[in-house]
């Protein structure tokens, strides 16, 4: 279907349709999972679509332009799409997507979109070699060129979409200045338009880049030239750090939280630059002899970086246990170890052609990354399950205390974390602390219940009032009920809240102070012309302050107002409020 001078009309229609369909699917997915709440979240859709469309469109063009039998092409496309669909469904089921908040679901979809994009980009070179083989190129030469071309295409798609929507944003804002919001509503308020157009733009840019193969190759050569300038500098940095390290000792590394990340980062940058600069059909002798030996020496020490990163990571796991981030770091470190060892072996045993094994090492590493990405969404390498089980095992064995248990991590872990929270809810020792009990109860409360309004009757039945003979205004209960977090805390335990009437500004009209003992917070409400409203808060409770102690203090007239020692200023009768630092007495 692809002509010598470009795409046929049918090919353009198919590619454009694929991009628009993907945009519509992303829009429907966002609507189904309630991922968008306002116009700004359209830019979340932009990120997902830009990640989803290029690899899919490039795969589609590969199949449409191939001369392989139609049945084979269709079957492969169906299997590929089916695998990606099952991958996404299994991931959603595994992570219990419906139990997450909207912003957490957005983050989940972005992560999944990035994983699918990487899977697509890693699979593409193999598919392109299988369906569009070149008799003039070896496998690694084609693999090298395809990877560079695909990555560059993705970059161009991102830039094109960014510029396109920047122009439309300028368009909408200019007309907003003259009170015409039509273009804002069309471009940004309607999610379907945003998604469909982004999908169409992405697919058109993919077609454009494939039609301009020579220009893309020229850009690739330019970037390779830049990489060749950077490689000696990175090699010098690699050797310099290794030379200095024995004089400062490994103990310094053990105190750095980001040691493994920085070491892996430097090693991967070096590996990437070496792979780009010393690619197939590149002149290895382009560097002077001194620089060439500098680069070879840096390659030989790269395994040290990988092993140091492994050691630093092991220290953190031994001290604090597994987390999803540390498991991801382990996979990155494994990739770094294998890649560096492959280059090192090639350099040591093939002196005439130091990087001769690169044509086996690089595809092998890419295949390993593909396997890791797929396993991350299977029970074999479920990072959340491993982290939750490890955290619970450490708590139950006494390796960590109840205060060190990460309830936030459990709340993000879907079904696995929910089961762990249920186990902790039955643990008397863990539930003995009021603050932990409140936090755990909040996490276990379904989203629908926490979002529902608290009625006046519920608050009256659960909050004691002092003095008991004073009845608060009905509108005060309404104002308290609007504060979801505070009011829900009062409903969970009758001993957690106390509402006290006290004049705090010496105007003869009492304000109301809502004390919350588990949260260690006091909230002040005052009566205004518009009704009862928040006047202030304090989180500086006395240590081990309880409801019984406050009632005792009230009975003994020990709850008094204190005039602030540091005053505000007044300029021409207009008060200028000053927020003094804690060092100043108030």
N, C-alpha and C positions, 0 to 999 in steps of 0.2 A: 504493500500500500504506500510505501515511501518512495517518492520520486528522487531522481538524482539531484534536483535543484531544491528539494524541500519536501514537505508533506503534501500528499494528495488531499483533495477536499474531504473525502471520507475519513482519512486519518485525523485531520484537524477536528472534524465533528466528533469523532470518538474520544479523542483526548480532551477536548473542551467539555464534553458531556461527563466524562469521568471526574474531572475537577469540580464541576458544578454539583454532581451527585454527592461527592465527598463533603462538599460544603454544606449541602442540605442535611446529610446524615449527622454532621457535627452539630448543626443547629437543633435538629430533633433530639439528639442525645442530650444536649444542654437543657432543653425544655423538659424532657422526660425526668431528668435528675435534678431539676430546679437549681441549675448552676448559675443562672443569671438573675440578678435582682435589680440591676440598674444599667444605664448606658455604658459606664466604665468597663463593665465586665465583657463587653464586646471584644476588648483587646485580649481577654483570655481566649476567646474563640479564635482570634487571629493567630495566636501562638500555636494552638492545637492544629488548626488547618494547615498552617505553613509547615508543621512537622509531618502531617499526614499525607498531604497531596504530592510533593515532589517524588518520593520513592515510588508511590503507587503509579503515578503517571509515567515515570521512567520505565517501570516494569511493563505497563500497558503498551507503551510504544515499542518496547523490545519484542513483545509477542505479536503486535500487529505488523511489524516490519520484517519479522523472521520468515524464512523460506521453509521452515520445518512444517510437517503435516499439521493441518488445521486442528485435527482431533487432539494431537499432542499439546498444542499451544493452549487450546481451551481447557483441557484437563488440568494442565499445570497451573493455569490462572485460577481455576475453581479451587484446586487444592490449596494454593497459596492464600487466596482470600478466605477460604474456610478455616485454614490454620490460624490466621490472624484474628478472625472473628471468635473462634473458640478460645484463643489465647486471652482476648479481652473479657469474654464472658466468664471464663474460669477465674481470672484475676479479680473481677468484680464480686463473684461469689465467695472467693477465698477471703477477701478483705472486708466483707459485710458492708458494702458501700452505703446502704440505706441508713446505717447507724451513725454515719459521720455528719458533721456540720457542713454547711454549704461551702465555706472557704476550705475545709479539709477535703471535700470532694473535688473542688477545683484543683487543689494541689495534687490529689491522687490522679486525676485525669491528665494533668501536665506530665507527671512522672511516667504514667503508662504511655502517653503519646511519645515522650522522648525515647522510651524503651522500644516501642514499635518502630519509630523512625530509625533507630540504630540497627535494629534487626533487619529492616528493609534495606538499609545502605550496605550492611554486611552480606546479605544474600544476593543483592543485585549483581555484583561482578561475576559471580558463579553462573547466575542465570544468563547474563549477557554473553558470557563465553560459550555457554551451551547452545543458545539460540541464535547468536550472531558471531560464530567463530571466524577468526581471521587466519588465513593460510600464511600470511606474511609475518605473523607475530607468534612468539612463544606464549605459553600460558601466563607466566609471570609478567611479561611485558604488557599483555592485554589487561591483566589484573591490576597492575600498577597504574596504567593509563585510565582504566575505568574508574578506579577508586578516586583518583584525582579529579576526573571530570565530574563524577557524581557529587563529590563534596563541594566543588566549585559551583555546580548548578544549584545546590541547596543554598549556598551563600548568596548567589544572584537572586534567587527567589525571595529570600528574606529582605534584601536591599530594595528590590522592586516593590514589594508589598509595603514596606515602610515608607518609601517615597510616595507611592500612590495614595495611601491613606493620610499622609501628611498634607498632601495637596488638597484632598477632600475636606480635611479638618480646617484648613485655611479657608477654603470655599465656604464652609458652613459658618465659621466665625465671622467672616466679613459680612455676610448677609444678616447674621444675628445683630450686628451693630446697628442695622436699620430696621430692627424688629421684624425680620423675616426669618422664621424658624423652620420653614418648609424643608430646606436642605438638611438641617440637623435631624429632623424626624426621618427623612428618607435614608440618609447615610448611616446614622448611628443609632437612632431609636428603634429602628426595625431590624431585629437580629437576623431575620432571613436574608435581607438584602446584603448585610455585612458578610454573612457566611458564604452565600452564593457567589458574590463578586470576588471575594478572597480566593475561593476555590478556582474560579475561572481565570483570575490573574495568574495564580500559581501555575496552572496547567499551560497557559499561553507562554509564560516565561520559560518553562521547561522545553516547549517546542522551539522557542527562539534560540535557546542555548544549543540545542542539538542541530539546528540549521546552521549555526555559526561555529562549527567544530574547529575550524582553523584559528579563529579569533580566541576561542576558549583555550586552545593549545598554546597560543602565544601568551595569554595571561598565566597559564600554568608554568610556562618557561620563565616568566618574569618572577613569579613567586618562588620557583626553584632557585633562581639566582639570589633572591633575598635570603633564602634559607642557607645557601652556601656561604653567605657573608656572616650569618649568625652562628653557624656551627662552630667555627674556631673560638668564638667568644664563650659559647656555652661549654665547650671542651675545656677551656682555660678555667672557668668557674668550677667545673666538675673536679679537675685535678687540684685546684687551690684548696677547696674545702677538705678533700681527703688528706692533703698534706698537713693542714692546720689541725685537724681533728685529734691526732694523737697527743698534741701538746695541751689541749683543753680537756680531754678525757670524755668518755661516753656518759659520765654522770650528768654532764650538762644537757645532753640530749634527753635523758630520762625525765627531766623536769619540764620539758616542753610538750604541751598538749598537742601541738600540730606537727610534731617531728616527722611522723610517718607520712603525713600528707605532703610536706615540703620535699622530703627525700624522694618520694614517688614522683612528684611533679617534675623535679629536675631530671630524674632518670627517664621519664616518659618523653619529655621535651627533647632530650638528647637522642633517644631512640627514633623519634619521629623525624628529626632533622637528618639523621643518618640515612633513614629509609628514603627520604625525599632526595637528598643530595646524591647518594650513591645508588640511585635507581638504575634499571636496565637502560642500556644505550647511553648512559652518562659516562663522562670521562673521569675515571678515578684519579688520574694524574693531574687534575686541574689545579691542585694545591702545590705550593712549593714543598720540598722534602720535609722541612722542619714542621710546617703546619700539618702535613699529612701524618707524621709520627705523633704529633700532639693529639690529633683526633683519634688515632689508633690507641694511644695510651689511655685516653678518656674512656674509650669503649671497654678496655680491659678492666677498669675500676668500676664500671657501672654495676656489676653484680654486687659489689660492696654496698652500694646505695640500696639495692633491693633487699639485701640481708639486714642492713641496719634498719630499714623501714619495717621489716618483719619483726625484728627484735623490739623496736619501739612500740609496735602495735601489740605484741605479746604482753609487754609490761602493762599496757592499759587494760587489756582483757583480763589479765591476772588480778589487777587491782580492783576493777569496777565491773567486770563481767561483760557479756555480749550486749550490744545494741545494734539496730539496723545499720547505723552508720559504720560501726566497726566491722560488721560482716561485709558491707560493700568495700571497705578498705582492704579486707583480706583478699577479696577477688581481684581488686586492682593490683595488690602486691604480688599475688600469684602470677598474674599476667606479666608484671614487670620482671619477676625472677626468671620466668621461662624465656622472655624476649631477650633479656640481657645475657643469659647463659648461651642462647643460640648464637648471638653475635660474637660472644667471647670464644666459643668453640670454633666458629668459622674463621676468626682472626688468628687463632693459635695454630690451626692445622692446615691452613691454606694461605701461605705467605705470599705466593705469587698473585693470587686473586683473593685478598683478605675477606671479602664479603661475598664469596661465591655461594655460600649456603643461604644467602638472603632470600633467594627465590623459593626456598622451602620454609624458612623461619617465619617470614612475614605472613604468607597465607595461613600457616599453621596457627600463628597467634590470633589472626582475625577469626579463624574457625573456633578457637578456644573462647574468644570474647562472645561469639554468637551462641555457643553452648551455655556459657554463664548467664547471658541475658534470658535465654529460654528457661533455664533451671530456676531463675529467680521467681518465676511465676508458677512453680510447681511445688508440691509438698516436700520434694527432696531438698530444696534450698529456700524454704520459707523463712525469710529473715525475721519477720515479726514473731512467728511461732517460736523460733530458736531463742530470740531475745526474751520473750515473755517467760518461757520455761526456765531459762537460765536465771532470770531475776527472781522468780518464785523459789527456785531451788536454793539460791544463795540466802534468801530471807528465811526459809524454813530450816536451813542448816545453821543459821546464826552468823553467817559471814557478813551480812549487812543488817542494820537495824530497821525498824519500821519507818523511821524518818527518811531513810535512804532509798526506800522503795519508790520507783518512778510511776506514780499513778497516771501522769500525763501520757507516758509511753503506752501504758495499758489502754488508755482511752482511745489511742490512735491505732490500735492493733486489731480492730474489728472483733470478730467472734472470739479469737484467741485471747485478746485482752479482756473481753467481757467475762469470760469464764474465770480468769484470774481475779477480776474484781469481785465476782460472786464468792470466790474462795476467801478472799480477804474480809468480805462482809461477815463471814461466819467465824472469823478469828477474833476472839475476845481481847487478846493482847493488842492487836492492831486497832480495834475499835474503841479501846479505852481512852484514847486522846480525843477530846471533843472536836478539835480542828480537823484531824484526819477523818473523823467520822462524818463531819459535815462535807468535806471535800469528796469523800467516797460516795456519799449519798447523792450529792449533786451530779457526779459522773454517772451514777446508776439510774438517775431519773430520766425517763424517755424525753426526747426533745419536745414532743407535743405538750407534755405536762409542764415543762419549765417555761415554755413560751406562753402558756395560758395565763390569763389574768387571775389575780388573787382577789377573792370577794371580801367585802367588809365583814360579813358574818364570820368567815374563817379567821380573820385577824382578831376580831373581838373575842373569839373563843380561845385563842392561843396566846394572846399578849396581855399580861397583867398591867394594870394602870395604877400609878401612884401620883396623888392621893386616890384611894379607892372610891371616894364619894364624888370625884370629878369625872364627868362623862365627856370625852373628846368629841369634837364636832365630826359629823359624818363625813365631811369633805376631807378631814385629816386622814381617815382610814383609806379614802380613795387615793390620796397622794402617796401614802405609804405603799399601797398595793401596786402603784405604777412602777415602783422600784423592784423589779423582778427578783434580783439576787437577794436583797435584804428581806423582802417579804416571804420568799420561799424558805429562807433559813429559819424564820420565826415559826413557820408551820411545822417544821420537822421535829421541834422539841419546844414544849411550853416553857421550859426553864432557860431557854436560850435568849429570850428577849424581855425587856422591861421598858415601858413607856412612862416617862416621868415629866410632870409639869413643873416648869421653873422659868422665872423671869431672868433672861440672860443679858438684856440691854437696858435695864432699869427704866423702862417706859411704863411700867404698871400693867403691862399685858403679858401674860405668861406664854413662853414658847414650849414646845414639846421636844424632849430628847429621847430618841429610841436607842437603848443600849442593846448591843448584840455581843454576847460574851464569848461565843465560839470564835467569831471573826475578830474579836478585840476591837470593836468599832462603835462609835457613838454618832448618830445622825441627828442633826437639829432641824426642826421644821418651824417656820414662822408664818404668821397670818398676814397676807398681803391683800391689796385691792382685788387681785385676780384669784384669791383663794390661798390655800395652804401650799407652801413651796419649800424646797430645800434651802437652808440657810448656811449650813456648814457641816463639817465632819471632823472627827478626831480618831486617830488610830494609836493613841499613846495611853493605853490602859495601864494601870498599875499591874505589877507582876502577880500572876495567879489570882486575878480579880474575878469574882463569881457573883452570881445574882444575890446570894444570901449576904455577902459582904456589903453589896450596894444597899440592900434593904436595911441592914444594920446601920450603915452610915446615914441614910435618910432619916431613920428613926431618931438618931442622935444629933440631927442637924449638922452633920459633918460634910454635906455636899454644898459647897459655897462657890460663888463666883469670885474670880480674881481679876482685878483691873490690870491691864497690861502696862508694864513700866515704860516701854518704848512706844512713843506716840506717833501718829501720822502727821503730815504737814498740811497746811492750808495756804493757798496762794490766791489773793483777792477773793477770799471766801469760798474758794473751790477746794475741796478736800483731795489731797494726793495720798493715796494709800501706799504704805511701805511694807513690803514683806521682808522682815528681818530674818537673818540666818539663825540657825539653832544656837550658835555661840552667844548670841545676844539674849539677855533675859527678857521675857515678855511680860 
